[in-house]
Amino acid sequence: MVPIVRRRVAALVLLLLLAGGGVAGVLALTHDSSPKVPEGGSAFGGDDRRPAHESLIDALAPLLAAGTAAPTVPASASAVATPAATTTAPRARRPARPAGQAQRLAQLFMVGFRGRGTADPFLGRLALRRWGVVILDGANYASRTQFAALTAQLKATLAGLGAPVPLLAVEQGGGADNTIPNLPPAGQAAIHSRARASAQARRASGILRGLGVRLALTANADIGYSGGAWDGRAFSDDPKIVRQRAAAAIRGWRRGGVAPAIGHYPGEGAASQDPANGPATVGLGLAELRASDLRALDPLLPSVPALVISNALYAAYDGVTPATLLPAVPALARKAGFRGTIISGNLAETVLASGGSIASAAVDALKAGCDLLWIPGDAGDQEAAYRAVVQAVRTGEIPQRRVRSALAHVAALKARYAKG
């Protein structure tokens, strides 16, 4: 008789379990003494004990917070994995998402876009990525009137987004090196005095500021070596004259309210070609650079708000790595008294010499000491570089102190020049 009763009770319990969510009941009532098998998203064999009130979604929260793709979980999974008693127990506190820092990292990018005029999709994407600087070039307009319309549209778009607002920038190195032709300054080789260098820069900055531009890559302090990359484009082949005229131009730009970014550190006048056109080598040793190029550049550094690093390859270093990716080059500038924002070379040109992807170059440039990562108009490259930097910061490949320093330098530049 007893065995029959026991069989009936067992059958009744089984029916109740099946009717009321038997899997949860079995998980709650069954003691499994077998070894645990690692599952996707687990600690891979580590101690996987969880509080009785923690759901599967709670357990995945750290992965979600870190931006890691988690395995797809059915909507009912948390109910299956959680005992019924959890309905009255307090929920586990989930880690905060690191979206704030990830969003701030976009401030470390100076980006362009390929479209012309105000209808380009880039303007809509600004709400998603609050880039630190937007740089315009000749591909974005066909006339000064169109440039004015574009900058007006950009200013209106940026004003609607709220802080942080990107700075608008152009390359305005003089003459043929100007983004906006028929505007000053004239080509550097045609400027024969400090007074003219200052006046040209002051006039250019007034016009550009009226158009919303706050940062100009200009006043290059490269030396015009005969047969070098800046032959016929530099202020002079004499380091002293280059320094004097560049200093005057810097004063003119600053008085007009536009931040001048000088280049190309540590001097690329002796390069085999312009690094914009392909791999370029500077064959000078460090002592020779100090006696020539750095004689022009270093005295300017304490007074300039931004500095562009060269993409040339230097015999003074390893001869195969662009200066933009070499930690020794930004360190040299800081040692010489530079306290402003260090801008990488154009990373689309960097990879012409370094190989690899723009995304990996962005990570390496930030690690090396660059504060602003210059990526021209390819939206795919910009997004890939941004994600690569976010991942490198999360994993610790880029130290937090390097990130904090870069963000502080960019913020200081924007605080000084963005207003008005």
Steps between C-alpha positions, in 0.01 A plus 500: 500500500777745593682466166173578317442814708853611441460452126176704501661782701798506268272517197299785657818698575619448145169628358516809724857572393414474133190718539668774705830547315677178587840609377517777759380262769757238407775763502382621841459156657771294337852494643753444221833385634660450157784731385391819321555524124596845365234661284505798264540817706601311817821524695639204303510253786546749783273537801167578335287525814230769469259645758168318502322818388729572200350448156688409183462860377658618827785258448556635148488864613879534534543375144234738371650786694838434343352497151574129451263309278311250717339178377139536391268417787130419453260741668388228738853397601512706816173349617634152434827558679356691797316331789150625573615640837686780320180694444522634857880517535692824427659520154878500461643839417629509143833659411477843339554503126826668394321695228611832649869439446445334164310806385771732629763313299346641182644834614844366407423493127536765231292378208398617155234389256479449126172662406448842355250744639249480782318180401782262593397218743799592716299781657241252622768270642635775722223423749640147539869584518596826669835537328748741653583683176342504153750594229377630165689474172466590133276200430225649718423812297529653154512868592551730796123559506438127526765474770320770698168317457659175612658647812173677585316167473766329709477769768120468510522122519760511775307759700199269498702210640612668819840452658757384417514686169777416248741769390500574128844485339668550162847462354613852410876468462535777243453533125455161334484341847179686588171312529320817395671661199497874444529550874813590691759413595711503188751226440770508766779541246335826389494645854825689555452666838366436845256789467349350184482154656309641796269717288413215263421267788293765679293565188449128433394431855244779495337363184508139615368579845207677337431173317505302823852356468695487826806286416738542206781263405738771391823692572714199414850530637665255262828608341524539124794270432603499133332201339307419819128465558456870585735649243320804357218470758674592827569844648872449441789255500639680806371362835523844665286668233251212505466535878452878488237499227315201642491671842353813340238293317407322823440837669280612212286187510456518874409868497228420249353233727597192298729235647806440279629144480860503377695210353650271415684385810791422523548664158448344158664757272778255418257218416547316172147607401184638656369219728154573362615340176649182646780373723750778562833472679691764695862388501619739771621373834363643824798731544446637148129550568583692818740722308250582225129407507461500876675839519200637316228291666590465867503872595145530364353220709424684826283754316310280256168327589529201265775302330478261203734200498669399175427180310860479377738217591806618695851357493538666841263235634434158343469618138188290435227635731319827421568764766128513580528148645827551690467573876840673495373782274213637715727448802764717330244778446380484861858516623551813288215672684192423290182494714233507232316243289704255292332410170596185314594514137219415259461130585390412146848617399667337801404154380658567160830462683410280797264254331215351697162660562403852596331351807826348627688820415251698709564278802877524453493879454299551818732268692800689361378831641276660236188664645295550182481223240462643150292282267370657177175429322437125514219437749581128515862568596391751762253262662747209493769718658262625768396145592863385503593780740202422727601134510866583567400723791268236645767231488767727645713500184470879516555604865239716668760766582571538125127535430452757776795703375374501140146595602633782717711643217208491254262650757742785571532582130124504455436701818731773375392522136147360466309797641388808315 
